[in-house]
Amino acid sequence: MHAQVQGPFGLPLVQSLILEPLLGVAAARQALALVPGALLLDAELRGVLLVGGSGAGKTSLAARAIAAGRGVLADDRVFLDRHATASRFARRMRLYADIRETAPAAWEALSPGAQARLRAVSALRGASGGRFAPPVAVARAELGAPPPPLSAPVGRILLLRRTERDDARLTDVSAAAAVEEIEARIRDDRAALHGCGLDDALRTVTHGDQAVLEGAVGALDVQRLDIPLAWPAARSVQRLAAELGMT
């Protein structure tokens, strides 16, 4: 198979939509689930796993945590095994133009070059009427983050969901419901792979994902945080930060 990638955002799109989901398929064959989530560490290096779709605030919150000196193992994807141990998925952070509002201290830590690229993206978003606003890849070290550990135990899972509610709400979630929701996030992550001759492989690894998640989630505290769709990004991330004691 031969693919030609063009444009400044072609490679990041291929990486996000094709290459990383393919790594998730390979991981599932090694009894690992590649979960769309961030993992923030406490003082004992125990993790809170934040699981949510694009726009849920995972990376913004991770950048905010790094700027505050808190350990972050992952900001957008993380490997999880059936013993609830998370392993780092190494890649640069992808920041959006609203990082200036959602994580002001992280914005101040960025190099002038990174800030200039984010301002350009913000201008592009305005010119396109909000239809085109790609992220900017930034090395974690640029935010002052020390190298994270390779792995950490997960102590809590927080499922993030944007809803039509008027207020934020935190509720407990059963293990079965959590497994179903995380599986759905993983399926969404692999959506671009369907129809590429991989459907049989995807069905097989889905069973592997389920076994890993059932083992990992069963012994953990799981909550869901519903955040109103009407809230701006900065308010949403602030609510997330408050939930994790980062105010």
C-alpha positions as a Markdown table, in Angstrom:
| # | Residue | x | y | z |
|---|---|---|---|---|
| 1 | Met | 0.0 | 0.0 | 0.0 |
| 2 | His | 1.3 | 3.5 | -0.9 |
| 3 | Ala | 0.0 | 6.8 | 0.5 |
| 4 | Gln | 1.1 | 10.3 | -0.4 |
| 5 | Val | 0.6 | 12.8 | 2.4 |
| 6 | Gln | 0.4 | 16.5 | 1.5 |
| 7 | Gly | 0.0 | 19.7 | 3.4 |
| 8 | Pro | 1.3 | 20.8 | 6.8 |
| 9 | Phe | -1.4 | 19.0 | 8.6 |
| 10 | Gly | -1.5 | 15.8 | 6.5 |
| 11 | Leu | 1.0 | 13.9 | 8.6 |
| 12 | Pro | -0.7 | 14.6 | 12.0 |
| 13 | Leu | -4.0 | 13.6 | 10.6 |
| 14 | Val | -2.6 | 10.3 | 9.3 |
| 15 | Gln | -0.9 | 9.7 | 12.6 |
| 16 | Ser | -4.1 | 10.4 | 14.6 |
| 17 | Leu | -6.6 | 8.6 | 12.4 |
| 18 | Ile | -4.5 | 5.7 | 11.0 |
| 19 | Leu | -1.1 | 5.0 | 12.6 |
| 20 | Glu | -2.1 | 5.4 | 16.3 |
| 21 | Pro | -5.2 | 3.3 | 16.0 |
| 22 | Leu | -3.1 | 0.6 | 14.2 |
| 23 | Leu | -0.8 | 0.7 | 17.2 |
| 24 | Gly | -3.8 | 0.1 | 19.4 |
| 25 | Val | -4.7 | -3.0 | 17.3 |
| 26 | Ala | -1.2 | -4.3 | 17.8 |
| 27 | Ala | -1.3 | -3.5 | 21.5 |
| 28 | Ala | -4.6 | -5.4 | 21.9 |
| 29 | Arg | -2.8 | -8.5 | 20.7 |
| 30 | Gln | -0.4 | -8.1 | 23.6 |
| 31 | Ala | -3.2 | -7.8 | 26.2 |
| 32 | Leu | -3.0 | -4.0 | 26.3 |
| 33 | Ala | -5.8 | -1.6 | 25.6 |
| 34 | Leu | -4.9 | 1.8 | 24.0 |
| 35 | Val | -7.3 | 4.1 | 25.8 |
| 36 | Pro | -8.2 | 7.6 | 24.7 |
| 37 | Gly | -7.3 | 9.2 | 28.0 |
| 38 | Ala | -5.0 | 11.3 | 30.1 |
| 39 | Leu | -3.3 | 10.0 | 33.2 |
| 40 | Leu | -2.4 | 12.5 | 36.0 |
| 41 | Leu | -0.3 | 11.4 | 38.9 |
| 42 | Asp | -0.6 | 12.2 | 42.6 |
| 43 | Ala | 2.3 | 12.6 | 45.1 |
| 44 | Glu | 2.4 | 8.8 | 45.5 |
| 45 | Leu | 2.7 | 8.4 | 41.7 |
| 46 | Arg | -0.8 | 6.8 | 41.6 |
| 47 | Gly | -2.9 | 7.8 | 38.6 |
| 48 | Val | -6.3 | 9.3 | 37.8 |
| 49 | Leu | -7.3 | 8.2 | 34.4 |
| 50 | Leu | -9.4 | 10.7 | 32.5 |
| 51 | Val | -11.3 | 9.2 | 29.6 |
| 52 | Gly | -13.2 | 11.3 | 27.1 |
| 53 | Gly | -13.5 | 12.1 | 23.4 |
| 54 | Ser | -11.8 | 14.9 | 21.5 |
| 55 | Gly | -12.6 | 18.3 | 23.1 |
| 56 | Ala | -13.2 | 16.9 | 26.5 |
| 57 | Gly | -10.3 | 18.9 | 28.0 |
| 58 | Lys | -7.8 | 16.1 | 28.6 |
| 59 | Thr | -4.7 | 17.7 | 27.1 |
| 60 | Ser | -5.5 | 21.2 | 28.4 |
| 61 | Leu | -5.9 | 19.8 | 31.9 |
| 62 | Ala | -2.6 | 17.8 | 31.5 |
| 63 | Ala | -0.8 | 21.0 | 30.3 |
| 64 | Arg | -2.2 | 22.8 | 33.3 |
| 65 | Ala | -1.1 | 20.0 | 35.6 |
| 66 | Ile | 2.5 | 20.0 | 34.2 |
| 67 | Ala | 2.7 | 23.8 | 34.6 |
| 68 | Ala | 1.7 | 23.4 | 38.2 |
| 69 | Gly | 4.4 | 20.8 | 38.8 |
| 70 | Arg | 2.2 | 17.8 | 38.9 |
| 71 | Gly | 3.2 | 14.5 | 37.3 |
| 72 | Val | 1.5 | 13.6 | 34.0 |
| 73 | Leu | 2.1 | 10.2 | 32.4 |
| 74 | Ala | -0.1 | 10.8 | 29.4 |
| 75 | Asp | -2.3 | 13.5 | 28.0 |
| 76 | Asp | -4.3 | 11.9 | 25.2 |
| 77 | Arg | -3.7 | 8.2 | 24.9 |
| 78 | Val | -2.4 | 5.6 | 27.4 |
| 79 | Phe | -1.8 | 1.9 | 27.4 |
| 80 | Leu | -3.8 | 0.0 | 30.1 |
| 81 | Asp | -3.4 | -3.7 | 31.2 |
| 82 | Arg | -5.8 | -5.9 | 33.0 |
| 83 | His | -4.1 | -5.2 | 36.3 |
| 84 | Ala | -4.9 | -1.5 | 36.1 |
| 85 | Thr | -1.4 | -0.5 | 35.3 |
| 86 | Ala | -1.0 | 2.3 | 32.8 |
| 87 | Ser | 2.0 | 2.7 | 30.5 |
| 88 | Arg | 3.1 | 5.8 | 28.7 |
| 89 | Phe | 2.2 | 6.4 | 25.0 |
| 90 | Ala | 5.1 | 8.5 | 23.9 |
| 91 | Arg | 4.3 | 11.4 | 21.6 |
| 92 | Arg | 4.3 | 15.2 | 21.6 |
| 93 | Met | 1.4 | 17.1 | 23.2 |
| 94 | Arg | -1.1 | 18.6 | 20.7 |
| 95 | Leu | -2.2 | 22.0 | 22.0 |
| 96 | Tyr | -5.1 | 24.1 | 20.7 |
| 97 | Ala | -5.2 | 27.8 | 20.4 |
| 98 | Asp | -7.5 | 28.1 | 23.5 |
| 99 | Ile | -4.6 | 26.9 | 25.7 |
| 100 | Arg | -4.0 | 30.6 | 26.6 |
| 101 | Glu | -7.4 | 30.6 | 28.4 |
| 102 | Thr | -7.6 | 27.0 | 29.6 |
| 103 | Ala | -4.0 | 26.7 | 31.0 |
| 104 | Pro | -2.5 | 30.2 | 31.3 |
| 105 | Ala | 0.6 | 29.1 | 33.2 |
| 106 | Ala | 1.3 | 26.5 | 30.4 |
| 107 | Trp | 0.9 | 29.2 | 27.8 |
| 108 | Glu | 3.5 | 31.4 | 29.6 |
| 109 | Ala | 5.9 | 28.5 | 29.6 |
| 110 | Leu | 5.8 | 28.0 | 25.9 |
| 111 | Ser | 8.5 | 29.3 | 23.6 |
| 112 | Pro | 7.8 | 32.3 | 21.4 |
| 113 | Gly | 7.8 | 30.0 | 18.4 |
| 114 | Ala | 5.1 | 27.8 | 19.8 |
| 115 | Gln | 3.1 | 30.8 | 20.9 |
| 116 | Ala | 3.4 | 32.2 | 17.4 |
| 117 | Arg | 2.2 | 28.9 | 15.8 |
| 118 | Leu | -0.8 | 28.9 | 18.2 |
| 119 | Arg | -1.7 | 32.5 | 17.3 |
| 120 | Ala | -1.6 | 31.5 | 13.7 |
| 121 | Val | -3.9 | 28.7 | 14.3 |
| 122 | Ser | -6.3 | 31.0 | 16.2 |
| 123 | Ala | -6.3 | 33.4 | 13.2 |
| 124 | Leu | -6.9 | 30.4 | 10.9 |
| 125 | Arg | -9.9 | 29.4 | 13.0 |
| 126 | Gly | -11.3 | 32.9 | 12.8 |
| 127 | Ala | -10.8 | 33.1 | 9.1 |
| 128 | Ser | -12.5 | 29.7 | 8.5 |
| 129 | Gly | -15.5 | 30.5 | 10.8 |
| 130 | Gly | -14.3 | 28.0 | 13.3 |
| 131 | Arg | -14.3 | 25.1 | 10.8 |
| 132 | Phe | -10.5 | 24.6 | 10.7 |
| 133 | Ala | -8.4 | 24.8 | 13.9 |
| 134 | Pro | -5.7 | 22.1 | 13.9 |
| 135 | Pro | -3.6 | 21.5 | 17.0 |
| 136 | Val | 0.1 | 22.4 | 17.4 |
| 137 | Ala | 2.5 | 19.7 | 18.5 |
| 138 | Val | 4.6 | 20.7 | 21.5 |
| 139 | Ala | 7.2 | 18.7 | 23.4 |
| 140 | Arg | 6.3 | 18.1 | 27.0 |
| 141 | Ala | 9.8 | 19.3 | 28.0 |
| 142 | Glu | 8.9 | 22.8 | 26.6 |
| 143 | Leu | 6.4 | 23.1 | 29.5 |
| 144 | Gly | 9.1 | 22.2 | 32.0 |
| 145 | Ala | 7.9 | 18.6 | 32.4 |
| 146 | Pro | 10.5 | 16.1 | 33.7 |
| 147 | Pro | 10.5 | 12.7 | 31.9 |
| 148 | Pro | 7.4 | 10.8 | 33.3 |
| 149 | Pro | 7.7 | 7.3 | 34.6 |
| 150 | Leu | 7.1 | 4.5 | 32.1 |
| 151 | Ser | 4.1 | 3.2 | 34.0 |
| 152 | Ala | 2.0 | 3.8 | 37.0 |
| 153 | Pro | -0.9 | 2.1 | 38.8 |
| 154 | Val | -4.4 | 3.6 | 38.2 |
| 155 | Gly | -6.4 | 4.4 | 41.3 |
| 156 | Arg | -9.4 | 6.1 | 39.9 |
| 157 | Ile | -11.2 | 6.6 | 36.6 |
| 158 | Leu | -13.1 | 9.7 | 35.6 |
| 159 | Leu | -15.2 | 9.5 | 32.5 |
| 160 | Leu | -15.7 | 12.9 | 30.8 |
| 161 | Arg | -18.9 | 13.7 | 28.9 |
| 162 | Arg | -20.3 | 16.9 | 27.4 |
| 163 | Thr | -24.1 | 17.1 | 27.8 |
| 164 | Glu | -27.0 | 19.4 | 27.3 |
| 165 | Arg | -27.4 | 19.8 | 31.1 |
| 166 | Asp | -27.3 | 23.3 | 32.6 |
| 167 | Asp | -24.8 | 22.4 | 35.3 |
| 168 | Ala | -21.9 | 20.0 | 35.9 |
| 169 | Arg | -22.7 | 16.7 | 37.7 |
| 170 | Leu | -20.5 | 14.0 | 39.2 |
| 171 | Thr | -22.0 | 10.5 | 39.5 |
| 172 | Asp | -20.8 | 7.0 | 40.3 |
| 173 | Val | -20.6 | 4.6 | 37.5 |
| 174 | Ser | -20.7 | 0.8 | 37.6 |
| 175 | Ala | -17.8 | -1.3 | 36.3 |
| 176 | Ala | -19.9 | -2.7 | 33.5 |
| 177 | Ala | -21.1 | 0.7 | 32.4 |
| 178 | Ala | -17.5 | 2.0 | 32.5 |
| 179 | Val | -16.2 | -0.8 | 30.4 |
| 180 | Glu | -18.9 | -0.3 | 27.8 |
| 181 | Glu | -18.2 | 3.5 | 27.7 |
| 182 | Ile | -14.4 | 3.1 | 27.4 |
| 183 | Glu | -14.9 | 0.4 | 24.7 |
| 184 | Ala | -17.0 | 2.8 | 22.7 |
| 185 | Arg | -14.3 | 5.5 | 22.9 |
| 186 | Ile | -11.8 | 2.9 | 21.6 |
| 187 | Arg | -14.1 | 2.0 | 18.8 |
| 188 | Asp | -14.5 | 5.6 | 17.9 |
| 189 | Asp | -10.7 | 6.0 | 17.9 |
| 190 | Arg | -10.5 | 3.2 | 15.3 |
| 191 | Ala | -13.3 | 4.4 | 13.1 |
| 192 | Ala | -11.0 | 5.3 | 10.1 |
| 193 | Leu | -9.7 | 1.7 | 10.0 |
| 194 | His | -13.1 | 0.2 | 9.1 |
| 195 | Gly | -13.4 | -0.7 | 5.4 |
| 196 | Cys | -9.6 | -1.0 | 5.0 |
| 197 | Gly | -9.6 | -4.8 | 5.0 |
| 198 | Leu | -9.1 | -4.9 | 8.8 |
| 199 | Asp | -12.7 | -5.7 | 10.0 |
| 200 | Asp | -11.9 | -9.2 | 11.1 |
| 201 | Ala | -8.9 | -8.1 | 13.0 |
| 202 | Leu | -10.9 | -5.3 | 14.6 |
| 203 | Arg | -13.6 | -7.7 | 15.8 |
| 204 | Thr | -10.9 | -9.9 | 17.3 |
| 205 | Val | -9.1 | -7.2 | 19.2 |
| 206 | Thr | -12.4 | -5.8 | 20.5 |
| 207 | His | -12.8 | -9.0 | 22.5 |
| 208 | Gly | -9.2 | -8.5 | 23.8 |
| 209 | Asp | -10.0 | -4.9 | 24.8 |
| 210 | Gln | -13.1 | -6.0 | 26.7 |
| 211 | Ala | -11.1 | -8.6 | 28.7 |
| 212 | Val | -8.4 | -6.1 | 29.6 |
| 213 | Leu | -10.9 | -3.4 | 30.6 |
| 214 | Glu | -13.0 | -5.8 | 32.7 |
| 215 | Gly | -9.9 | -6.8 | 34.6 |
| 216 | Ala | -8.7 | -3.3 | 35.1 |
| 217 | Val | -11.9 | -1.5 | 35.9 |
| 218 | Gly | -13.4 | -4.0 | 38.3 |
| 219 | Ala | -11.3 | -3.0 | 41.3 |
| 220 | Leu | -11.3 | 0.8 | 40.7 |
| 221 | Asp | -13.5 | 3.7 | 41.7 |
| 222 | Val | -15.2 | 5.1 | 38.6 |
| 223 | Gln | -17.2 | 8.3 | 38.3 |
| 224 | Arg | -18.6 | 10.3 | 35.3 |
| 225 | Leu | -18.3 | 14.0 | 35.2 |
| 226 | Asp | -21.0 | 15.6 | 32.9 |
| 227 | Ile | -20.0 | 19.1 | 31.7 |
| 228 | Pro | -22.5 | 21.4 | 29.9 |
| 229 | Leu | -21.9 | 21.8 | 26.2 |
| 230 | Ala | -22.7 | 25.5 | 26.6 |
| 231 | Trp | -19.7 | 26.1 | 28.9 |
| 232 | Pro | -16.6 | 27.6 | 27.2 |
| 233 | Ala | -13.4 | 25.5 | 27.3 |
| 234 | Ala | -11.8 | 27.5 | 30.1 |
| 235 | Arg | -14.7 | 27.0 | 32.4 |
| 236 | Ser | -14.9 | 23.3 | 31.6 |
| 237 | Val | -11.2 | 22.8 | 32.3 |
| 238 | Gln | -11.5 | 24.8 | 35.5 |
| 239 | Arg | -14.2 | 22.4 | 36.7 |
| 240 | Leu | -12.0 | 19.5 | 35.8 |
| 241 | Ala | -9.1 | 21.0 | 37.7 |
| 242 | Ala | -11.3 | 21.6 | 40.8 |
| 243 | Glu | -12.4 | 18.0 | 40.7 |
| 244 | Leu | -8.8 | 16.9 | 40.9 |
| 245 | Gly | -7.8 | 19.4 | 43.6 |
| 246 | Met | -5.9 | 21.7 | 41.2 |
| 247 | Thr | -7.5 | 25.0 | 42.0 |
